[in-house]
Amino acid sequence: MTAVGSARASSAARVRTYDDLVARVLAGELGPDPRTRRIAVAFTTRQAVRHDGRATGYRNEVLSLRLAGAVGSCAVEPGALSDGAVAECVGADVAGLLDHPLLPVRVAALDAYLMHITPHTPEHGARPVALPAGTSLEKSRARARAVVALLDPPPGATVLVVGVVNSLLEALRSRGIGYVPCDLKGGVTEWDEPVVTDALAAAARCDALLVSGMTLGNGTFEPLREHALRHGKPLALFAQTGSAVLPRLLGCGVSAVCAEPYPFFWLDGGPGTVHHYRADRPGGAP
């Protein structure tokens, strides 16, 4: 590792919270001055899906910002982001966007910057996991298996799943892992299980946490990270939102990350890649 790389790794090691990470980026401690890096392209990706054989469907909307060759992303509630908010990101510098009034814009800007300086490579601690080509449901299940592979709960443990994805629940069920599904929308799962809406309250009765990166964009991530750190519980994340952000918090409440940068598995039927990070296996070791 070069002297510059060693200095940046040392700075990264001192990151303790999301706000701390933002402050260090703004101070230029992790890479180039964010005031000198401008967003070239801003766009949203909207999806509605109902897999064959599934009784329910869902919608996604994601804000993505391109910085040089990197794309950073943050999920938003469908319809919540105006065209004007997207347009004003174009040509803006990263530092300015890190102070934007909309949290999803701030998260996407941070993700783009970190993706730019630390892409998902083994040199930065990532281990690639291939996803095969297939139908939307086949790819969803393959991604779910890749996510659940990061969990190793003891027998009888209960996992809090924040951000209900039926393929993830299906993968947990296939391994005999108990879970409590949680999502701000509430409702029921594919198996008519009630979905709780208060993640922090549910975390108190669970032994491990499996959490969507979408929690970064709605402001619910930090309390969950603090809970996991305080109580010594494993916290694994599946991240399309903030895929380059969350690995920076490994060892500070975050145990593992399945990072999935844009383009996401649901955009086409071809093969893809997600990236595993584990606090107990630095350097991308398998």
Order of alpha helices (4+ residues) and beta strands (2+ residues): alpha-alpha-beta-beta-beta-alpha-alpha-alpha-beta-alpha-beta-alpha-beta-alpha-beta-alpha-alpha-beta-beta-beta
